[in-house]
Amino acid sequence: MRMLWYSGLYTGKKADLHRADVIRQIRDGKSLPWVYVVTPASNRENILDIYRADDLKNPAYRGREFLILGVADGYQEALEVAAGIVGELYEKTGDFHLERLIPEVEACWS
């Protein structure tokens, strides 16, 4: 599994307090059962997916590439981060095509 990090990474309020540490620990493969990441949806029918950071270590994801758009402390905060991304998406583009806000998403679906 390969992780790419969006340069404009979205973070929840609590996750933002320890942003650098959380990112480093995710990259290092540390166990962070309370941390969630927001990624582009695994298919074009949806907009976003939410995963527990620890779940990305699952062998089922071996060989897969994830573009990390957001990091959150807890599932509720992950929902808030995802809602913020979708809100900004609609506000800036007038639709729900994530690749229009974040062009790097197109590579995830290729």
SEMAR-78847 format. One record per atom (N, C-alpha, C, O): residue in three letters; atom name; x, y, z. Coordinates in pm, 1 decimal. Example, Ala and Ser with C-alpha at 12.3 -4.5 7.8 and 13.67 -1.06 7.14 Angstrom:
<atoms>
+-----+----+----------+----------+----------+
|  aa | at |        X |        Y |        Z |
+-----+----+----------+----------+----------+
| ALA |  N |   1319.0 |   -569.0 |    780.0 |
| ALA | CA |   1230.0 |   -450.0 |    780.0 |
| ALA |  C |   1320.0 |   -330.0 |    780.0 |
| ALA |  O |   1423.6 |   -331.9 |    846.5 |
| SER |  N |   1285.0 |   -225.0 |    708.0 |
| SER | CA |   1367.0 |   -106.0 |    714.0 |
| SER |  C |   1290.0 |      3.0 |    787.0 |
| SER |  O |   1340.9 |    113.8 |    803.9 |
+-----+----+----------+----------+----------+
</atoms>
This chain:
<atoms>
+-----+----+----------+----------+----------+
|  aa | at |        X |        Y |        Z |
+-----+----+----------+----------+----------+
| MET |  N |     84.4 |   -116.9 |      0.0 |
| MET | CA |      0.0 |      0.0 |      0.0 |
| MET |  C |     89.2 |    123.5 |      0.0 |
| MET |  O |    188.1 |    131.7 |     72.8 |
| ARG |  N |     51.7 |    216.9 |    -82.2 |
| ARG | CA |    128.0 |    341.1 |    -94.7 |
| ARG |  C |     36.8 |    457.0 |    -57.5 |
| ARG |  O |    -78.5 |    463.5 |   -100.1 |
| MET |  N |     90.3 |    548.4 |     22.8 |
| MET | CA |     13.3 |    665.9 |     62.7 |
| MET |  C |     72.3 |    791.1 |     -0.4 |
| MET |  O |    192.4 |    816.8 |      7.6 |
| LEU |  N |    -14.8 |    867.2 |    -62.6 |
| LEU | CA |     21.6 |    999.2 |   -113.2 |
| LEU |  C |    -52.8 |   1099.1 |    -26.8 |
| LEU |  O |   -164.1 |   1071.6 |     18.0 |
| TRP |  N |      6.5 |   1213.3 |     -3.3 |
| TRP | CA |    -53.4 |   1313.3 |     84.4 |
| TRP |  C |    -89.2 |   1437.7 |      4.3 |
| TRP |  O |     -4.5 |   1496.9 |    -62.5 |
| TYR |  N |   -215.0 |   1475.7 |     12.1 |
| TYR | CA |   -262.8 |   1596.7 |    -54.7 |
| TYR |  C |   -193.9 |   1718.0 |      6.8 |
| TYR |  O |   -188.3 |   1731.5 |    129.0 |
| SER |  N |   -142.1 |   1805.0 |    -76.8 |
| SER | CA |    -67.1 |   1921.6 |    -28.0 |
| SER |  C |   -153.7 |   2016.7 |     54.3 |
| SER |  O |   -102.5 |   2088.2 |    140.4 |
| GLY |  N |   -282.7 |   2018.1 |     28.7 |
| GLY | CA |   -374.6 |   2103.5 |    104.9 |
| GLY |  C |   -449.2 |   2022.7 |    209.9 |
| GLY |  O |   -568.3 |   2045.1 |    231.8 |
| LEU |  N |   -381.5 |   1929.4 |    274.8 |
| LEU | CA |   -442.4 |   1834.5 |    367.4 |
| LEU |  C |   -544.3 |   1900.5 |    459.9 |
| LEU |  O |   -515.8 |   2000.8 |    525.2 |
| TYR |  N |   -662.2 |   1842.2 |    463.6 |
| TYR | CA |   -768.6 |   1886.7 |    554.2 |
| TYR |  C |   -749.0 |   1814.6 |    687.4 |
| TYR |  O |   -716.1 |   1696.0 |    690.1 |
| THR |  N |   -769.3 |   1885.9 |    796.8 |
| THR | CA |   -758.8 |   1821.9 |    927.8 |
| THR |  C |   -874.2 |   1867.4 |   1014.3 |
| THR |  O |   -923.7 |   1979.5 |   1002.2 |
| GLY |  N |   -916.2 |   1776.9 |   1102.6 |
| GLY | CA |  -1015.3 |   1813.4 |   1202.2 |
| GLY |  C |   -948.7 |   1899.6 |   1308.1 |
| GLY |  O |   -826.0 |   1906.9 |   1315.5 |
| LYS |  N |  -1030.1 |   1964.6 |   1389.6 |
| LYS | CA |   -976.8 |   2054.4 |   1493.2 |
| LYS |  C |   -883.8 |   1983.0 |   1589.5 |
| LYS |  O |   -776.1 |   2033.8 |   1620.4 |
| LYS |  N |   -923.9 |   1865.6 |   1637.6 |
| LYS | CA |   -839.2 |   1792.8 |   1732.8 |
| LYS |  C |   -714.6 |   1737.3 |   1664.0 |
| LYS |  O |   -605.4 |   1743.8 |   1720.3 |
| ALA |  N |   -729.3 |   1683.4 |   1544.8 |
| ALA | CA |   -615.0 |   1628.4 |   1472.5 |
| ALA |  C |   -514.1 |   1737.5 |   1437.7 |
| ALA |  O |   -393.6 |   1712.7 |   1433.3 |
| ASP |  N |   -563.9 |   1856.9 |   1413.4 |
| ASP | CA |   -475.4 |   1967.1 |   1375.8 |
| ASP |  C |   -381.1 |   2006.0 |   1489.6 |
| ASP |  O |   -273.1 |   2059.6 |   1464.5 |
| LEU |  N |   -420.2 |   1979.8 |   1613.3 |
| LEU | CA |   -335.9 |   2012.7 |   1728.2 |
| LEU |  C |   -206.1 |   1931.6 |   1726.8 |
| LEU |  O |   -104.3 |   1975.8 |   1780.0 |
| HIS |  N |   -210.1 |   1813.5 |   1666.1 |
| HIS | CA |    -93.6 |   1724.9 |   1661.5 |
| HIS |  C |    -66.7 |   1681.0 |   1517.5 |
| HIS |  O |    -20.5 |   1569.4 |   1493.8 |
| ARG |  N |    -94.7 |   1766.3 |   1424.6 |
| ARG | CA |    -88.7 |   1734.6 |   1282.0 |
| ARG |  C |     41.5 |   1666.9 |   1239.8 |
| ARG |  O |     38.5 |   1558.8 |   1181.1 |
| ALA |  N |    153.9 |   1728.5 |   1268.5 |
| ALA | CA |    282.8 |   1673.7 |   1224.1 |
| ALA |  C |    308.6 |   1536.2 |   1285.3 |
| ALA |  O |    356.0 |   1445.5 |   1216.9 |
| ASP |  N |    277.7 |   1520.8 |   1413.8 |
| ASP | CA |    297.9 |   1391.5 |   1480.6 |
| ASP |  C |    208.8 |   1283.6 |   1421.3 |
| ASP |  O |    253.6 |   1171.3 |   1398.0 |
| VAL |  N |     82.1 |   1317.7 |   1396.6 |
| VAL | CA |    -11.6 |   1220.2 |   1341.3 |
| VAL |  C |     33.6 |   1176.1 |   1202.9 |
| VAL |  O |     33.8 |   1056.6 |   1173.1 |
| ILE |  N |     71.5 |   1269.7 |   1119.3 |
| ILE | CA |    116.6 |   1236.0 |    983.9 |
| ILE |  C |    240.4 |   1146.0 |    990.1 |
| ILE |  O |    248.0 |   1045.0 |    920.1 |
| ARG |  N |    336.2 |   1183.1 |   1073.6 |
| ARG | CA |    458.4 |   1104.8 |   1087.1 |
| ARG |  C |    427.5 |    963.1 |   1135.0 |
| ARG |  O |    482.8 |    866.1 |   1083.1 |
| GLN |  N |    340.0 |    951.5 |   1233.2 |
| GLN | CA |    307.0 |    820.0 |   1287.5 |
| GLN |  C |    232.6 |    733.5 |   1186.5 |
| GLN |  O |    254.3 |    612.4 |   1180.8 |
| ILE |  N |    145.6 |    794.2 |   1107.3 |
| ILE | CA |     78.0 |    718.0 |   1001.2 |
| ILE |  C |    181.2 |    669.5 |    900.5 |
| ILE |  O |    180.7 |    552.4 |    862.7 |
| ARG |  N |    269.7 |    758.8 |    856.9 |
| ARG | CA |    373.9 |    720.0 |    760.9 |
| ARG |  C |    463.2 |    609.1 |    814.9 |
| ARG |  O |    505.6 |    520.9 |    740.1 |
| ASP |  N |    491.8 |    613.5 |    944.9 |
| ASP | CA |    578.8 |    514.1 |   1007.8 |
| ASP |  C |    506.7 |    383.8 |   1039.9 |
| ASP |  O |    568.6 |    289.0 |   1088.2 |
| GLY |  N |    376.6 |    378.2 |   1013.5 |
| GLY | CA |    300.0 |    257.2 |   1037.0 |
| GLY |  C |    266.2 |    231.5 |   1182.9 |
| GLY |  O |    236.2 |    118.2 |   1220.7 |
| LYS |  N |    270.8 |    335.0 |   1264.7 |
| LYS | CA |    237.0 |    321.6 |   1407.2 |
| LYS |  C |     87.5 |    293.2 |   1421.5 |
| LYS |  O |      7.6 |    330.0 |   1335.4 |
| SER |  N |     51.5 |    228.3 |   1529.8 |
| SER | CA |    -89.3 |    200.5 |   1556.9 |
| SER |  C |   -156.8 |    326.3 |   1611.9 |
| SER |  O |   -115.8 |    380.2 |   1714.7 |
| LEU |  N |   -258.3 |    371.0 |   1543.6 |
| LEU | CA |   -335.9 |    489.0 |   1582.4 |
| LEU |  C |   -484.2 |    456.3 |   1568.5 |
| LEU |  O |   -549.2 |    503.4 |   1475.1 |
| PRO |  N |   -538.2 |    376.7 |   1659.6 |
| PRO | CA |   -676.2 |    329.2 |   1643.0 |
| PRO |  C |   -782.4 |    438.2 |   1644.6 |
| PRO |  O |   -894.5 |    413.3 |   1600.4 |
| TRP |  N |   -752.3 |    555.6 |   1692.6 |
| TRP | CA |   -849.4 |    664.2 |   1700.0 |
| TRP |  C |   -839.7 |    759.4 |   1580.1 |
| TRP |  O |   -922.5 |    849.4 |   1566.3 |
| VAL |  N |   -740.0 |    740.4 |   1493.8 |
| VAL | CA |   -717.9 |    831.0 |   1381.3 |
| VAL |  C |   -784.7 |    775.4 |   1255.7 |
| VAL |  O |   -774.6 |    656.6 |   1225.0 |
| TYR |  N |   -852.1 |    863.4 |   1185.2 |
| TYR | CA |   -919.0 |    829.3 |   1059.3 |
| TYR |  C |   -862.0 |    914.8 |    947.6 |
| TYR |  O |   -817.3 |   1027.3 |    970.1 |
| VAL |  N |   -864.2 |    860.2 |    827.2 |
| VAL | CA |   -820.8 |    935.7 |    710.1 |
| VAL |  C |   -935.5 |    942.4 |    610.3 |
| VAL |  O |  -1018.6 |    852.0 |    602.6 |
| VAL |  N |   -938.2 |   1050.1 |    534.8 |
| VAL | CA |  -1039.2 |   1070.3 |    431.2 |
| VAL |  C |   -966.0 |   1064.3 |    297.5 |
| VAL |  O |   -865.0 |   1131.8 |    277.4 |
| THR |  N |  -1018.0 |    983.2 |    207.3 |
| THR | CA |   -957.1 |    964.3 |     75.9 |
| THR |  C |  -1063.4 |    982.3 |    -32.7 |
| THR |  O |  -1183.0 |    980.1 |     -4.0 |
| PRO |  N |  -1019.3 |    999.9 |   -156.8 |
| PRO | CA |  -1119.0 |    995.8 |   -264.4 |
| PRO |  C |  -1185.7 |    858.2 |   -263.3 |
| PRO |  O |  -1123.5 |    758.6 |   -226.4 |
| ALA |  N |  -1308.9 |    853.9 |   -302.7 |
| ALA | CA |  -1382.6 |    727.4 |   -304.3 |
| ALA |  C |  -1312.1 |    625.9 |   -392.7 |
| ALA |  O |  -1245.7 |    661.6 |   -490.0 |
| SER |  N |  -1327.4 |    500.4 |   -357.7 |
| SER | CA |  -1264.7 |    393.7 |   -435.4 |
| SER |  C |  -1334.5 |    372.3 |   -569.9 |
| SER |  O |  -1287.2 |    295.0 |   -653.3 |
| ASN |  N |  -1445.9 |    440.3 |   -590.3 |
| ASN | CA |  -1515.3 |    433.8 |   -719.4 |
| ASN |  C |  -1573.3 |    571.2 |   -751.8 |
| ASN |  O |  -1588.1 |    655.2 |   -663.0 |
| ARG |  N |  -1605.3 |    593.4 |   -876.1 |
| ARG | CA |  -1655.3 |    724.3 |   -920.4 |
| ARG |  C |  -1800.8 |    750.4 |   -883.5 |
| ARG |  O |  -1851.0 |    860.6 |   -905.6 |
| GLU |  N |  -1868.5 |    651.6 |   -828.0 |
| GLU | CA |  -2008.8 |    668.5 |   -789.3 |
| GLU |  C |  -2022.8 |    746.0 |   -658.9 |
| GLU |  O |  -2129.2 |    801.5 |   -631.3 |
| ASN |  N |  -1917.5 |    750.5 |   -578.9 |
| ASN | CA |  -1917.5 |    819.8 |   -450.5 |
| ASN |  C |  -1816.9 |    934.0 |   -455.5 |
| ASN |  O |  -1748.9 |    952.9 |   -556.3 |
| ILE |  N |  -1807.5 |   1009.3 |   -348.0 |
| ILE | CA |  -1713.5 |   1121.0 |   -345.0 |
| ILE |  C |  -1592.9 |   1088.8 |   -258.3 |
| ILE |  O |  -1478.9 |   1106.7 |   -301.2 |
| LEU |  N |  -1617.0 |   1041.5 |   -136.9 |
| LEU | CA |  -1508.6 |   1018.6 |    -41.4 |
| LEU |  C |  -1526.7 |    884.7 |     30.1 |
| LEU |  O |  -1637.3 |    831.5 |     39.7 |
| ASP |  N |  -1415.3 |    832.3 |     79.7 |
| ASP | CA |  -1415.8 |    717.2 |    169.0 |
| ASP |  C |  -1350.0 |    759.5 |    299.1 |
| ASP |  O |  -1263.9 |    847.5 |    300.0 |
| ILE |  N |  -1390.1 |    697.5 |    408.6 |
| ILE | CA |  -1329.7 |    720.4 |    539.2 |
| ILE |  C |  -1277.3 |    586.0 |    589.0 |
| ILE |  O |  -1349.8 |    486.5 |    591.1 |
| TYR |  N |  -1150.4 |    584.9 |    629.0 |
| TYR | CA |  -1086.8 |    464.3 |    681.2 |
| TYR |  C |  -1022.6 |    494.1 |    816.0 |
| TYR |  O |   -974.9 |    605.1 |    839.9 |
| ARG |  N |  -1021.8 |    394.1 |    904.1 |
| ARG | CA |   -935.3 |    404.7 |   1021.2 |
| ARG |  C |   -792.9 |    394.0 |    968.3 |
| ARG |  O |   -765.2 |    309.3 |    883.3 |
| ALA |  N |   -703.3 |    477.2 |   1016.3 |
| ALA | CA |   -566.0 |    475.3 |    967.4 |
| ALA |  C |   -505.2 |    335.7 |    980.4 |
| ALA |  O |   -432.2 |    291.5 |    891.7 |
| ASP |  N |   -534.6 |    266.7 |   1089.7 |
| ASP | CA |   -481.0 |    132.1 |   1110.4 |
| ASP |  C |   -530.4 |     33.0 |   1005.8 |
| ASP |  O |   -459.2 |    -61.6 |    972.3 |
| ASP |  N |   -650.2 |     53.0 |    954.4 |
| ASP | CA |   -705.8 |    -39.0 |    855.9 |
| ASP |  C |   -629.0 |    -37.1 |    724.3 |
| ASP |  O |   -635.1 |   -133.4 |    647.9 |
| LEU |  N |   -557.7 |     70.0 |    697.2 |
| LEU | CA |   -482.9 |     78.9 |    571.6 |
| LEU |  C |   -366.7 |    -20.1 |    568.2 |
| LEU |  O |   -309.5 |    -45.5 |    462.2 |
| LYS |  N |   -332.3 |    -75.3 |    683.0 |
| LYS | CA |   -224.2 |   -174.4 |    689.6 |
| LYS |  C |   -274.2 |   -314.7 |    655.1 |
| LYS |  O |   -194.7 |   -408.4 |    648.1 |
| ASN |  N |   -403.8 |   -329.8 |    633.8 |
| ASN | CA |   -463.1 |   -459.2 |    602.6 |
| ASN |  C |   -403.6 |   -514.2 |    472.6 |
| ASN |  O |   -393.7 |   -441.3 |    373.9 |
| PRO |  N |   -364.6 |   -640.1 |    471.7 |
| PRO | CA |   -308.1 |   -699.5 |    349.6 |
| PRO |  C |   -399.0 |   -686.6 |    227.1 |
| PRO |  O |   -350.7 |   -689.7 |    113.9 |
| ALA |  N |   -528.3 |   -672.4 |    248.5 |
| ALA | CA |   -620.4 |   -657.6 |    134.9 |
| ALA |  C |   -590.6 |   -531.8 |     53.5 |
| ALA |  O |   -627.3 |   -523.4 |    -63.7 |
| TYR |  N |   -524.4 |   -434.6 |    115.1 |
| TYR | CA |   -493.5 |   -309.5 |     46.1 |
| TYR |  C |   -352.8 |   -308.1 |    -13.0 |
| TYR |  O |   -310.0 |   -207.3 |    -69.3 |
| ARG |  N |   -281.7 |   -418.2 |     -0.5 |
| ARG | CA |   -146.1 |   -425.7 |    -55.9 |
| ARG |  C |   -150.9 |   -395.9 |   -206.3 |
| ARG |  O |   -235.4 |   -449.1 |   -278.3 |
| GLY |  N |    -61.9 |   -312.8 |   -251.0 |
| GLY | CA |    -56.4 |   -278.1 |   -392.1 |
| GLY |  C |   -148.1 |   -163.2 |   -430.6 |
| GLY |  O |   -146.5 |   -118.1 |   -545.1 |
| ARG |  N |   -227.0 |   -116.1 |   -337.2 |
| ARG | CA |   -320.0 |     -5.7 |   -364.8 |
| ARG |  C |   -257.8 |    128.0 |   -325.8 |
| ARG |  O |   -175.5 |    135.3 |   -234.6 |
| GLU |  N |   -297.4 |    231.2 |   -394.4 |
| GLU | CA |   -248.2 |    365.8 |   -366.4 |
| GLU |  C |   -361.7 |    448.4 |   -306.7 |
| GLU |  O |   -473.4 |    448.9 |   -358.5 |
| PHE |  N |   -331.8 |    518.0 |   -197.7 |
| PHE | CA |   -430.0 |    603.8 |   -132.2 |
| PHE |  C |   -381.2 |    747.5 |   -136.2 |
| PHE |  O |   -266.4 |    775.6 |   -101.6 |
| LEU |  N |   -467.4 |    837.9 |   -178.0 |
| LEU | CA |   -440.2 |    980.7 |   -168.7 |
| LEU |  C |   -510.3 |   1028.8 |    -42.1 |
| LEU |  O |   -633.2 |   1033.4 |    -36.6 |
| ILE |  N |   -432.6 |   1064.1 |     58.3 |
| ILE | CA |   -489.5 |   1108.7 |    185.4 |
| ILE |  C |   -526.1 |   1256.2 |    172.7 |
| ILE |  O |   -439.4 |   1342.6 |    159.4 |
| LEU |  N |   -656.4 |   1282.9 |    177.0 |
| LEU | CA |   -705.7 |   1420.4 |    165.8 |
| LEU |  C |   -725.2 |   1484.2 |    302.5 |
| LEU |  O |   -712.2 |   1605.7 |    317.3 |
| GLY |  N |   -756.6 |   1401.7 |    402.9 |
| GLY | CA |   -786.3 |   1455.1 |    534.6 |
| GLY |  C |   -749.6 |   1358.8 |    645.4 |
| GLY |  O |   -743.1 |   1237.4 |    625.6 |
| VAL |  N |   -725.8 |   1415.6 |    762.5 |
| VAL | CA |   -692.3 |   1338.2 |    881.7 |
| VAL |  C |   -781.2 |   1387.5 |    994.6 |
| VAL |  O |   -805.2 |   1507.4 |   1008.6 |
| ALA |  N |   -830.0 |   1293.2 |   1075.3 |
| ALA | CA |   -921.8 |   1329.8 |   1183.1 |
| ALA |  C |   -895.2 |   1246.6 |   1307.5 |
| ALA |  O |   -845.5 |   1134.2 |   1300.3 |
| ASP |  N |   -929.2 |   1304.1 |   1420.5 |
| ASP | CA |   -919.3 |   1236.9 |   1550.0 |
| ASP |  C |  -1059.0 |   1185.8 |   1584.7 |
| ASP |  O |  -1140.2 |   1259.1 |   1641.1 |
| GLY |  N |  -1086.2 |   1061.1 |   1551.2 |
| GLY | CA |  -1216.1 |   1001.9 |   1577.3 |
| GLY |  C |  -1307.5 |   1004.4 |   1455.4 |
| GLY |  O |  -1290.9 |   1085.0 |   1363.9 |
| TYR |  N |  -1404.0 |    913.7 |   1457.6 |
| TYR | CA |  -1495.1 |    900.9 |   1343.5 |
| TYR |  C |  -1583.1 |   1024.4 |   1325.4 |
| TYR |  O |  -1605.0 |   1069.1 |   1212.8 |
| GLN |  N |  -1633.2 |   1079.2 |   1435.0 |
| GLN | CA |  -1718.1 |   1198.8 |   1424.9 |
| GLN |  C |  -1642.6 |   1312.8 |   1356.6 |
| GLN |  O |  -1696.6 |   1381.2 |   1269.7 |
| GLU |  N |  -1517.6 |   1332.0 |   1396.8 |
| GLU | CA |  -1437.9 |   1437.6 |   1334.7 |
| GLU |  C |  -1411.2 |   1405.0 |   1187.7 |
| GLU |  O |  -1404.6 |   1495.6 |   1104.7 |
| ALA |  N |  -1395.9 |   1277.3 |   1155.0 |
| ALA | CA |  -1376.7 |   1237.6 |   1015.0 |
| ALA |  C |  -1499.7 |   1274.4 |    931.6 |
| ALA |  O |  -1487.2 |   1319.4 |    817.7 |
| LEU |  N |  -1617.8 |   1255.0 |    989.3 |
| LEU | CA |  -1741.2 |   1295.1 |    919.3 |
| LEU |  C |  -1743.0 |   1445.8 |    897.0 |
| LEU |  O |  -1785.2 |   1492.8 |    791.3 |
| GLU |  N |  -1697.5 |   1521.0 |    995.7 |
| GLU | CA |  -1692.8 |   1667.0 |    983.7 |
| GLU |  C |  -1591.8 |   1710.0 |    876.6 |
| GLU |  O |  -1618.9 |   1801.5 |    798.7 |
| VAL |  N |  -1476.3 |   1644.5 |    872.9 |
| VAL | CA |  -1376.3 |   1675.6 |    769.9 |
| VAL |  C |  -1433.5 |   1644.9 |    631.8 |
| VAL |  O |  -1421.8 |   1725.7 |    539.8 |
| ALA |  N |  -1495.2 |   1528.0 |    617.9 |
| ALA | CA |  -1554.2 |   1490.7 |    489.2 |
| ALA |  C |  -1662.5 |   1589.8 |    447.8 |
| ALA |  O |  -1669.1 |   1629.7 |    331.5 |
| ALA |  N |  -1746.8 |   1629.2 |    542.1 |
| ALA | CA |  -1852.0 |   1727.5 |    511.5 |
| ALA |  C |  -1790.5 |   1860.2 |    468.2 |
| ALA |  O |  -1841.9 |   1926.1 |    377.8 |
| GLY |  N |  -1681.5 |   1899.2 |    531.9 |
| GLY | CA |  -1613.3 |   2023.2 |    493.1 |
| GLY |  C |  -1559.1 |   2016.4 |    352.0 |
| GLY |  O |  -1568.4 |   2113.2 |    276.6 |
| ILE |  N |  -1502.4 |   1902.2 |    315.8 |
| ILE | CA |  -1449.8 |   1884.9 |    180.3 |
| ILE |  C |  -1563.6 |   1892.6 |     78.6 |
| ILE |  O |  -1552.4 |   1962.5 |    -22.1 |
| VAL |  N |  -1672.4 |   1821.4 |    104.7 |
| VAL | CA |  -1786.1 |   1821.2 |     11.9 |
| VAL |  C |  -1847.5 |   1961.2 |      3.3 |
| VAL |  O |  -1885.7 |   2005.2 |   -105.2 |
| GLY |  N |  -1857.2 |   2030.9 |    115.7 |
| GLY | CA |  -1909.4 |   2167.5 |    113.8 |
| GLY |  C |  -1823.5 |   2260.5 |     30.9 |
| GLY |  O |  -1874.6 |   2339.0 |    -48.9 |
| GLU |  N |  -1692.5 |   2251.6 |     49.9 |
| GLU | CA |  -1600.5 |   2334.6 |    -29.4 |
| GLU |  C |  -1607.8 |   2296.7 |   -176.6 |
| GLU |  O |  -1604.5 |   2383.7 |   -263.7 |
| LEU |  N |  -1617.5 |   2168.2 |   -204.4 |
| LEU | CA |  -1629.7 |   2120.6 |   -341.8 |
| LEU |  C |  -1749.2 |   2185.2 |   -410.4 |
| LEU |  O |  -1736.0 |   2239.5 |   -520.1 |
| TYR |  N |  -1865.0 |   2179.8 |   -346.9 |
| TYR | CA |  -1985.0 |   2236.1 |   -408.3 |
| TYR |  C |  -1975.9 |   2388.6 |   -419.1 |
| TYR |  O |  -2016.7 |   2447.4 |   -519.2 |
| GLU |  N |  -1922.0 |   2451.2 |   -314.9 |
| GLU | CA |  -1910.3 |   2597.5 |   -314.6 |
| GLU |  C |  -1819.9 |   2646.7 |   -427.6 |
| GLU |  O |  -1849.6 |   2747.5 |   -491.8 |
| LYS |  N |  -1709.7 |   2575.8 |   -451.7 |
| LYS | CA |  -1611.9 |   2621.6 |   -551.6 |
| LYS |  C |  -1641.6 |   2575.3 |   -693.3 |
| LYS |  O |  -1602.7 |   2641.7 |   -789.3 |
| THR |  N |  -1710.6 |   2461.4 |   -707.9 |
| THR | CA |  -1731.3 |   2408.4 |   -842.2 |
| THR |  C |  -1877.9 |   2402.4 |   -884.1 |
| THR |  O |  -1907.9 |   2394.8 |  -1003.2 |
| GLY |  N |  -1969.5 |   2405.8 |   -787.1 |
| GLY | CA |  -2111.5 |   2397.4 |   -820.3 |
| GLY |  C |  -2157.3 |   2255.5 |   -849.2 |
| GLY |  O |  -2271.3 |   2234.3 |   -890.5 |
| ASP |  N |  -2069.3 |   2157.9 |   -828.0 |
| ASP | CA |  -2108.4 |   2018.1 |   -849.0 |
| ASP |  C |  -2033.2 |   1929.2 |   -750.6 |
| ASP |  O |  -1972.4 |   1978.1 |   -655.4 |
| PHE |  N |  -2038.0 |   1800.4 |   -774.0 |
| PHE | CA |  -1976.1 |   1705.8 |   -681.3 |
| PHE |  C |  -1871.2 |   1618.6 |   -749.1 |
| PHE |  O |  -1855.7 |   1501.6 |   -714.2 |
| HIS |  N |  -1799.7 |   1674.4 |   -845.1 |
| HIS | CA |  -1691.2 |   1603.9 |   -913.5 |
| HIS |  C |  -1560.6 |   1642.9 |   -845.3 |
| HIS |  O |  -1504.1 |   1748.6 |   -873.6 |
| LEU |  N |  -1513.6 |   1558.2 |   -756.3 |
| LEU | CA |  -1399.0 |   1588.5 |   -671.3 |
| LEU |  C |  -1274.3 |   1627.4 |   -750.0 |
| LEU |  O |  -1195.7 |   1710.8 |   -705.2 |
| GLU |  N |  -1256.6 |   1567.9 |   -865.7 |
| GLU | CA |  -1137.6 |   1596.6 |   -945.9 |
| GLU |  C |  -1133.9 |   1741.8 |   -995.4 |
| GLU |  O |  -1028.0 |   1790.4 |  -1035.1 |
| ARG |  N |  -1246.8 |   1810.5 |   -993.4 |
| ARG | CA |  -1248.3 |   1952.6 |  -1032.6 |
| ARG |  C |  -1191.4 |   2041.5 |   -922.1 |
| ARG |  O |  -1142.0 |   2150.8 |   -949.7 |
| LEU |  N |  -1197.9 |   1995.3 |   -798.5 |
| LEU | CA |  -1140.5 |   2068.7 |   -685.7 |
| LEU |  C |   -997.4 |   2022.6 |   -659.9 |
| LEU |  O |   -909.2 |   2102.7 |   -629.3 |
| ILE |  N |   -976.5 |   1892.7 |   -672.8 |
| ILE | CA |   -846.3 |   1832.3 |   -643.0 |
| ILE |  C |   -805.2 |   1747.4 |   -763.9 |
| ILE |  O |   -839.6 |   1629.4 |   -770.8 |
| PRO |  N |   -732.2 |   1806.3 |   -858.6 |
| PRO | CA |   -697.7 |   1734.6 |   -982.3 |
| PRO |  C |   -622.5 |   1603.0 |   -960.5 |
| PRO |  O |   -631.4 |   1513.1 |  -1044.0 |
| GLU |  N |   -549.1 |   1590.3 |   -850.2 |
| GLU | CA |   -472.9 |   1467.7 |   -822.4 |
| GLU |  C |   -564.2 |   1345.8 |   -809.2 |
| GLU |  O |   -518.1 |   1232.3 |   -821.8 |
| VAL |  N |   -691.3 |   1368.1 |   -784.4 |
| VAL | CA |   -786.9 |   1259.1 |   -766.9 |
| VAL |  C |   -799.0 |   1175.4 |   -893.9 |
| VAL |  O |   -817.4 |   1053.9 |   -886.6 |
| GLU |  N |   -789.0 |   1237.9 |  -1007.1 |
| GLU | CA |   -804.3 |   1167.0 |  -1135.4 |
| GLU |  C |   -707.5 |   1050.7 |  -1145.1 |
| GLU |  O |   -742.7 |    945.3 |  -1198.1 |
| ALA |  N |   -586.0 |   1068.1 |  -1094.8 |
| ALA | CA |   -486.3 |    960.0 |  -1099.3 |
| ALA |  C |   -527.7 |    841.4 |  -1011.8 |
| ALA |  O |   -489.4 |    727.9 |  -1040.5 |
| CYS |  N |   -603.5 |    865.1 |   -907.8 |
| CYS | CA |   -648.7 |    758.0 |   -818.4 |
| CYS |  C |   -746.5 |    665.1 |   -890.0 |
| CYS |  O |   -756.1 |    546.8 |   -857.2 |
| TRP |  N |   -817.8 |    718.2 |   -986.3 |
| TRP | CA |   -918.8 |    638.9 |  -1055.3 |
| TRP |  C |   -868.8 |    580.3 |  -1185.6 |
| TRP |  O |   -941.3 |    507.5 |  -1253.4 |
| SER |  N |   -746.5 |    611.4 |  -1220.4 |
| SER | CA |   -691.3 |    561.0 |  -1348.1 |
| SER |  C |   -646.5 |    418.3 |  -1336.9 |
| SER |  O |   -598.0 |    361.0 |  -1434.4 |
+-----+----+----------+----------+----------+
</atoms>
